[in-house]
Amino acid sequence: MAARKVVRHRDTFQRVQDYLINNYAAPTNLSGIVDYMKHGEGVTVKRETLANYVRLLESAKVLYICPRFDLRSRRSLRGGGGKYYLADPGIRFARNADTRMSYGPALENALYVHLRSKGYEVSVGIIGKLECDFIVRKRERYAYVQVSMSVQDPNVEEREFRPFTKLADGYPKYLFSLDQLPMQRDGVRHLNLMEFLRTDGDLDLS
């Protein structure tokens, strides 16, 4: 009954939902979505209405909202730029004829949902102009997390390790990938993501 009161324009709601589902794990802000709806879909939607739609999708356990968190000030950041993750990746395949998978977002999504299930607060980490995929918090303890399909390419390795070089507080740093032979570098704990999920792995924040 409450959903009927909130969603007055169902076609607009469906378009917003499809946009968020198809752009999961990508930095997103409400103003950008409003602009896309206007110029890409020919639909005008108010920012307040859009925010209401996002809250409804979150309440319905379709999406999780992953806010930005500044690692230097230890504060959540407002103004957008966070990410949305799918509570169940099957939602995307159920709503799309194109079933091709982009592994980067899919791996991020899988780890995000797993960490949430372990009771962690999970945010997008911001270090100046750099971004760390996740900052994970529990009881005032932190861990920094990067996710990549592989770091066998030296250029990818450098990109994934770069945010870690800006951190000097001693909290654990994790790199998850699909590589079978994890590397040892700069004290970063490099783990195979599939093995971590298969064994219901947990982070050591000590």
C-alpha positions in Angstrom: 0.0 0.0 0.0 2.8 2.4 0.9 4.7 1.6 -2.3 1.6 2.6 -4.4 1.5 6.0 -2.6 5.2 6.6 -3.3 5.4 5.4 -6.9 2.9 7.7 -8.8 4.8 7.5 -12.1 5.6 3.8 -12.6 7.3 4.2 -16.0 9.7 6.7 -14.5 10.4 4.5 -11.5 11.1 1.6 -13.8 13.5 3.6 -15.8 15.3 4.8 -12.7 15.5 1.3 -11.4 16.9 -0.1 -14.6 19.5 2.6 -14.7 20.7 1.9 -11.2 20.7 -1.9 -11.8 22.7 -1.6 -15.0 25.2 0.8 -13.5 25.8 -1.0 -10.3 29.3 -0.6 -8.7 29.9 2.7 -10.7 30.2 6.1 -8.9 26.8 7.7 -9.1 25.1 10.8 -7.8 21.5 11.9 -8.0 22.2 15.0 -10.1 23.9 12.8 -12.7 20.9 10.5 -12.8 18.5 13.4 -13.2 20.6 14.7 -16.1 20.7 11.3 -17.7 16.9 10.8 -17.4 16.3 14.2 -19.0 18.8 13.9 -21.9 19.1 10.2 -22.3 15.5 9.0 -21.6 13.5 12.2 -22.3 12.0 12.0 -18.8 12.0 14.8 -16.2 12.3 13.7 -12.6 12.8 15.9 -9.6 15.8 15.2 -7.4 13.6 14.7 -4.4 11.5 12.2 -6.2 14.6 10.3 -7.4 16.0 10.2 -3.8 12.6 8.7 -2.8 12.9 6.0 -5.5 16.4 5.1 -4.4 15.3 4.8 -0.7 12.4 2.6 -1.9 14.7 0.3 -3.8 17.0 0.1 -0.8 14.1 -0.7 1.6 13.0 -3.4 -0.9 16.5 -5.0 -0.7 17.1 -4.5 -4.4 20.0 -2.2 -3.9 22.6 -1.4 -1.2 23.9 2.2 -1.0 27.7 2.4 -0.4 28.6 6.0 0.6 31.9 7.7 0.2 34.2 7.9 3.3 37.2 10.2 3.5 40.1 8.3 5.0 41.9 11.3 6.2 39.1 13.0 8.1 37.4 9.7 9.0 34.1 11.2 7.9 31.4 10.2 5.5 31.1 12.5 2.5 27.9 14.0 1.2 27.2 15.2 -2.3 27.1 12.0 -4.2 29.9 9.9 -5.8 28.9 6.8 -3.8 28.1 3.4 -5.4 25.0 1.2 -5.5 25.4 -2.6 -5.3 22.9 -5.3 -6.0 21.5 -7.4 -3.1 21.2 -10.2 -5.6 23.1 -10.0 -9.0 20.4 -12.2 -10.5 18.2 -9.1 -10.5 20.3 -7.7 -13.4 20.1 -10.8 -15.5 16.4 -11.1 -14.9 15.8 -7.6 -16.3 18.2 -7.8 -19.3 18.4 -9.8 -22.4 22.1 -9.2 -22.6 23.7 -11.6 -20.1 27.3 -10.7 -20.7 29.2 -10.1 -17.5 31.6 -7.3 -16.7 33.8 -9.0 -14.1 35.1 -5.9 -12.4 31.7 -4.7 -11.0 30.6 -8.3 -10.4 33.6 -9.1 -8.2 33.2 -5.9 -6.3 29.5 -6.6 -5.8 30.2 -10.2 -4.5 32.7 -9.0 -2.0 30.6 -6.1 -0.9 27.6 -8.3 -0.1 29.8 -10.8 1.7 31.3 -8.1 3.9 27.9 -6.7 4.7 26.8 -10.1 5.7 29.7 -10.2 8.2 28.4 -7.1 9.9 30.9 -4.6 8.6 30.2 -1.0 7.6 31.5 -0.7 4.1 32.2 2.5 2.2 34.0 3.8 -0.9 37.3 5.0 0.4 38.5 8.5 -0.7 42.2 9.4 -0.2 42.7 12.9 -1.7 42.2 12.3 -5.4 42.5 8.6 -5.2 39.8 6.0 -4.5 40.1 2.8 -2.5 37.4 0.3 -3.5 36.3 -0.2 0.1 37.1 1.0 3.6 35.7 -1.6 6.0 34.9 -0.7 9.6 33.9 -2.5 12.7 34.2 -1.4 16.3 36.5 1.5 15.4 38.9 -0.8 13.5 39.5 -0.4 9.8 40.7 -2.3 6.8 41.4 -1.1 3.3 40.3 -3.2 0.3 41.0 -3.3 -3.4 39.3 -5.7 -5.8 40.6 -6.6 -9.3 40.1 -9.5 -11.6 43.9 -9.9 -11.9 47.1 -8.0 -11.1 49.3 -10.0 -13.4 49.6 -7.0 -15.7 52.3 -4.6 -14.1 50.2 -1.6 -15.0 47.1 -3.0 -13.3 49.3 -4.0 -10.3 50.5 -0.4 -9.9 47.0 1.0 -10.2 45.6 -1.3 -7.6 48.5 -0.7 -5.1 48.7 3.1 -5.6 46.0 3.9 -3.0 47.7 1.8 -0.4 50.9 3.9 -0.8 49.0 6.9 0.6 48.1 5.1 3.8 50.4 5.2 6.9 48.1 4.3 9.8 49.0 0.6 10.1 45.5 -0.8 9.5 45.3 -4.0 7.4 45.4 -3.7 3.6 43.7 -6.3 1.4 43.9 -7.0 -2.3 41.4 -9.5 -3.7 41.7 -10.9 -7.2 41.2 -14.2 -9.1 45.0 -14.8 -9.3 45.9 -18.3 -8.2 49.4 -17.3 -6.9 49.0 -14.3 -4.7 52.0 -11.9 -4.6 53.6 -10.5 -1.5 54.2 -6.7 -1.6 54.4 -3.9 0.9 52.6 -5.8 3.6 49.3 -6.1 1.6 47.4 -9.3 2.1 46.7 -10.6 -1.4 43.9 -13.2 -1.4 42.1 -15.2 -4.0 38.5 -13.9 -3.9 36.7 -17.1 -4.9 38.5 -19.1 -2.2 37.8 -16.4 0.3 34.0 -16.5 -0.5 34.0 -20.3 -0.7 35.3 -20.7 2.8 33.1 -17.9 4.2 36.3 -15.9 4.9 36.5 -13.0 7.3 38.9 -10.0 7.6 41.5 -9.8 10.3 41.4 -6.1 11.5 44.2 -6.5 14.0 
